[in-house]
Amino acid sequence: MTRYPRDMRGYGAQAPHPAWPNSAKIAVQFVLNYEEGGENCTLHGDAASEAFLSDIPGAAQWPAQRHWNMESIYEYGARAGFWRLHRLFTGAGIPLTIYGVATALARSPEQLQAMKDADWEIASHGLKWVEHKGMPEAEERAAIKEAIRLHTEVVGDRPRGWYTGRCSANTVRLVAEEGGFDYISDTYDDDLPYWLEVGDRDQLIIPYTLEANDMRFATAPGWVTGEDFGSYLTDAFDALYAEGEAGAPKMMTIGLHCRLVGRPGKIAALKRFIDHIQSHEGVWCPRRLEIAEHWASTHPHQRRTRPSQMDRETFVATYGSIFEHSPWIADRAFDLELGPAHDCAAGVHNALCRMFRTASEEERLGVLTAHPDLAGKLAAAGRLTAESTSEQASAGLNLLTDEERETFTALNTTYVEKHGFPFIIAVRDHDKASIMAAFQRRIDNDRSTEFAEACKQVERIAQFRLMDILP
């Protein structure tokens, strides 16, 4: 059995309506990353200096020594950039969520107090602003525990939100297993929050952003001027706001850094963007924690049986009748690379159809001949499968006149004698008259053409049956 863990489906074509407070058309959430004093530095016991997200072109780590220029750029964020952003957001009346590196918060007591006085949410950004990709699982689990301990000691309350940023493949699972977080943001995969099942825990995920993010001032390709950043934010907001006006509100996250957008030449565009969103009605600017609380109360998670998580016996028992009397199709489909994208009608349908399409002609013929005649003797005797009974009734084939029944019987007999299998049509696409017309049109096809058409109709019937039981 092969299972693919990545979720390429998400909410699918029909995302839930978030029902933001006061019928808001969009939730715009600002995050300020506070990393200054938590970055790689030999003073912090690290093996080399920092090289990530600064204004130094082509920065590289300096092993076993301090990088004075890099340190001073991070210090600018704490000494000047933070206060510039503090004035901007408190003046605009917009609360922030702080992604606070625990060791950075411990080294910035005055800034921390200003965050608390402004009633900003202080979420955890890990213990240190360092790379986690090669960190052993036990070491990362210990770092998460220590980040929570230090954060609680320094801030006064444990963090309820988490974002590592430079995470490993284990990070989200390890943080969820810790069990105390209202949300985790180490994903970039949606415009809305969603639930992730981690063992017995239902963990809320609030996706973050790397595109509506000032970090692109320090990456290539990226922003060159503040206006580049501001124009992008405005375009993103306008597109999402229009979706909200059309009845599909979303969430927009904006990521900020003290040492980047806190510079005078960059922050002016951010100020114009704030003016832009505040000129619109129906804009909710919450802290991230408020989004989590709203989503948990408005869209609580409900677990359901998922096809990709079934054992073989359950999978075949559940989907073995989708192709008429042909459980071997479901049995073969179980061995495909199934994953979250298959936990829906379209997903299971695709898996089953792949096995049907790659079967031998003799096997596919067996599927065709397993189908009953339309309005035939089995229907009259009440011996159809429950699915076939319902499908034929939906088109009124259970209420034929004697003349209509005689016509169907004659057509069935002629069709089977010519092609070697029953006439098959997805009756839910038709009414009685159009079925009759299709019958009379198709009966004169050559066998090869009709075999191909019958196979397509079998797949369509399977699609309808799956849509009855899966989202």
N, C-alpha and C positions, 0 to 999 in steps of 0.2 A: 504493500500500500504506500503510495506517495502522496504526501500532502504539502501544498504550497502555502507558506504562512502569510505572505503579503496580501493585503486586502486591496484589490484593484477595482472594487465595486463601490464601497462606501454606501452612501444613501441611494445610489442609482439615479434614475431619472426623476424621482419624486422625493426631494428632500423635505423633511418636516418643516412646518411653519414654526419659527422659533417663538412666536407670540411674545416678543420683547415687551417690557413694561410700557404702558401708555401708548400701545400700538405703534411703537417706534418703527421707522422704515429701515433703520440700520443701527447696529451697535458699533461704535468706533472706540477702540480700546488702545490706549497708549501705554507702552512698556518702556521704562528707563532701566537699562542694565547698569548696575553699579558693581564694577569690577576692579576699580582703582585700589591697589594695595593687596589684591588677591591674585595678581598675575604672576607668571614665572619670574623668579628673581632669586639670585643666590642668597640674598638676605632672608628669603622665606624657606631656605633649605632645598631649593630646586637646583638641578644640575646645570642649568643654563638660563640665560635671560629670555624675556618674552620676544616674540616676533610677529604677533597676530594683532590685526586691527589697530594700526597706528598710521600717522601721516608720513612715516619713513618709507620711501620707495624701496622695494626689494629687501625689506628687513629680513634678517636672519638671526637665529639664536647665537649668542656668544657663550660657548661652553665655559663653565667654571669661572665666570667673571661677570661683574655688573655692567649693564649697558646704560650709561648715564643718560644718553639722549632718549632712549625708550622709557626709562623711568620717569623722566621729566614730562614726557608727553602724557603718561598716565596720571601724573601728579596734576597736570593742568585740568584734567577732568574733575578731579576732586576739589581743587582749589578755586577754580573759576567756572568751568563748564557746568558743574552741578548747580551752582547758585544762579547762574543765568537761566537755566531750565526751571529751577524752583520758582523764580520770579514770574516766568512766563506762564506756567501752569496754575500756580495759585492765583495769579491775576486773572486768568481766564475762567477760573472756577472749575477746572477739569482735574479730577483725581487721577493719580498714576498708580500703576502697579510697578513696584521695584523688583527687578530680579537681582537680589542681593547676594553676592558671594560672601559667605560667612566670615572669612578672614578679612575681607575688604571692609565689611561693616564694623568689625571689631577695631579696625584702624581708623575709623572715621566717625567718632562719637557725635560731633557737632552736626554733620550731615544726617546721621541717623536720627537725631532728635528732631531735625527739621522735617524729615519724612513723617515721623510720628505726629508731630504737631499739625501737619497738613492732612492727617488722616489718610495717608497713602497706604496701600497694601504693601507689605514687605514679604515677598515670596522668596523661596530659596533658589539660589543660582549655584548651589554646590558648595563644597568646602573651599576649593581653590579654583581659580580660573585657569585650568590646565587641561590637557588632552586626556581623554579617558579611553580612547580606542584600543590601546594595548593593555589596559589595566586588568589584572586577574579579577575574576568575579568576587572572590572573598575580599580582596583589597577594595574594590569599588563599593561593596556592601558596607564595609567598615567606614569608608569615606562618607557615604550617605548618612550613616548613623552619627558620625562626628559632626557633619554639617548641621544636622538637626539639633544636636546638643549645643554646639557653639551658637547657632542662630538664636535658640531659645534663651541662652544665657545672656547674650548681648542685647537682643531686642526686647525680651521680656515675655514673648509668646512664641510658641512653636510655629513654623511656617505651615500654611495650609495649601500652598501652591508650589510647584517645583518645575524648574527648567535648568538642565545642565548645559545645553548648547554643544559643547565639544564632547558628545556622548559616545558610548559604545553600543553594540548591538544588545547588550544586557540591561542598559540603563532603565528604560521604561518599566521592564518587568521587575527589576530590583526595587525601584521606587514604589511601584504598585504593591509589591509584596510587603513593604514596610507598613502599609495599611492606614496611614494617618493623613493622606493628602486628598483634599477635595478635588484637585485637578492636577494633571501633568501636562506640560506643553512641549515636550520634546518630539513633536511631529510638525509637519508643514503640509499636511495632505488634505485639508478641507477648508471650507469657508464657514463651517458651523462646528460646534462641539459634538462629540459622539462618545459612546460608551465602549470600553474595551474590557473583555472578559479575561482576567488573569487569574487562573486557578479558580478559587471560590469568590474572588473579589471582582466586583463591577466597578471599574475605574473610569472616571470621567476624563476625557482628553479634550483640552482646548488648544487646537493647533496654533502654532506661532508662525512667524513669517521671516524669511530672509530676503524678500524682494521689496516690500514696503519698509525698508530698514536702512538706517543711515550707515550701516556697515559698508555699504557699497561706495562710500567715499574713500574706503581703504582697500578696495578690491578692483580687479579689472576683469570684465568691463564694470564700470561703476559710475557714480555721480562725479561730475567735475565741478559743478557750481551748485549752490543752494537751490537755484531755480530748477535745475535738473530734478532734484529730489522733490521739490514742491510740486512741479508739474506732474510728476508720476503719481504722487499722493492724490492730487486733485482728480486726475483721470480715473484712478482706481475708485475713489469715493463716488464720483459721478456715476460710474457704471453700476456700482453696487446700490447706490441710492435709487437709480432707475429700476433695478430689479425689485427693490423694496416697494416702490410705488406700484409695480406690476403685481404685487402680492406674494413676492418671494424674498422676504428680508434676509439679510446675511450679516456676517460679522467682519469687520475690518480691523486687523491688528497692525500697529505701527511700532517698530522697534527702534529705540534710540539709545545713544551712548554719550555719556557726559563729555568725553574727550573728543568726540566727533562733531555731532550737531551742536554741541555746546560752544563751538567757535562762532564768533560774530558773523562771519561771512556765510555761515550755513544756517544759523538759527532764524534769520530774517524770513526765509522761505517757509519755515515751519510756522512762524507767526502768521503769515498770510494764509496758510492752509487752515489754521485754527479759525481765523476770521471767516474763511469760506464755509466751513462746516457749521459754524454758529449762525450763519445767515439762512440756514435751512431748517424747516420744521421737522419734527419727528426723528431727531438724532439723539441717541442715547450714548453717553460717554461714561461707562462704568469702570470700576476696577475689575480686574480679572476674576476676583473672588465673587463678585456680585453676579457675573455671568454664570459661574459654577453653581451658585445657589439657585439662580433662576432656572437653569437647565435641569438640575436635580429635582426641583419641585414640579416643573412644567412637563418635563420629558423623562420621568423615571425609567430606569432600564427594566426591560422584561426579557428574561432569557427564553429561548425557544430551541427546539431541536433543530440542529443544523445538518444538512446532508453531508458536508465534508467531515463532520465529526462522528458520523454513524459508523458502527461496525458493519461488516459485510452482510450479515444476516438481516439486520434492520434495514439497511439500504435496499437490498433486493426485495424484502417484504413490502417496503413502502413504495418503491418505484417499479417493481417487476411487472405490474399490470398496465403501465403507461403505454407500452407497445403491446397490443392485444395478444394475450396468452404467450408472451415471449420474455420470460424473466431472465434469459441468458444475456439480454442486452444490458440490463441493469448490473448483472454480475460482472460483465466485462468492463462496464463504465466505472465500477468501483475501483479498478486498478489504475485509472488515469491520475494525472497530477491535479487532483481536486484541491480547492482551497476556498477561502471566503467568497470569492467571486462566483462560486458555484452554489452558494446558499440561497438561491433564488430560482424562480421558474426558468428564466433564460439560461442560467448556469447549468442546471440539471438537464434541461432540454438539449443544450449543446453537447454535453457529455454523452447522453443517450444516442443522439443523432450521429455522433462520430462513430460509435460502435455499429450502428445500423448501416451507415454508409460504407463502412469498410468490411462489412460481412460479405460472404460469398453470395452469388446470385441465388443459389439454392436456399440459403438461410433467409435472405430477404423475401423470397417467394413464400417461404414458410410463414413469415409474418403476414404477408398479404392474404394467404389462404386461411389464416386464423381469424380474419375479420368476417363477420356475418353478412349475409345479404341484407341490403336495405329493405326494411319492411317485409322480410322473408319469413320462412317457417319458424325459425328460432324466436323471432320477435313475437309471432302469433302465439307461440307456446310458452312465452315468458321465460325463455332460457338464455337471454342475452346477459352479458356482464352488466353490472350496475352502471358502469360508464357508458356502454353502448345504449342501454335502455334510456338513460337520461339524454344522451345526444340525439337519438332518433326522435324522442318526444319533443325536444326543443324545436324541431323543424316541423312538427305536426305529423310525423310519419306513423304515429300510433293512432291516428284518427283518420285513416284513409277510408274513402268510400269503397264499395265492392269493385267498382270499375277501376278506380285508381290502383287498388291492390292487384288486380289482374294485370294491369299495365306494367307495374313494377315487377311482378313475377315473370312476365314474358321477357322483359328487358334483362332481368337478372340471368335468366336461363340462356339467352342468346349471348350475353356478354361473357359469361363463364365458359361457354362452349368455344368461343372465339379466342379468349385470352388466357384461360386457365386459372383465373383467380377472380374473386368477387369485385364488383364495382365499388370503389372506395372513394369517399368524398368527405371532407370536413363539414358536416352538416351545419355546424354553428356559424359558418360563413354564408349560409343560404336559407331560403325558405323552400317550401314544397315545390313551387313552380320552377325556381332556378335549379333545383336539384334535378327535376325531370328534364329540363332543357340541357343541362350538362350531361346527363345520362345519354340522351339521344345524340348529342354532338360527339361525345367521346367513344361511343360504341363502334364507330367506323374507323378509329385510329388503328395503325398497325400495332402489333404486340409490343415492340420495343418502345415506341412512343408512350403507349399506355402503361407499360411497366414503370417507366420513369415518372409518369404523372401520378400513378397510384402510390409510389414511394413518397413523393412530395406530400400527398394528401395524408399519408400515415404520419409523417412528421408534424404536419399541421394539427392533426387530431391529438397527438402527444403534447403539443404546445398548449392547447386548450386544457387538457387534463391537468397539466402541471400548474397552470395559472389558477386552477380551482383550489390548490392546496399549498401553494408557495407564493411569497411576495414577488 
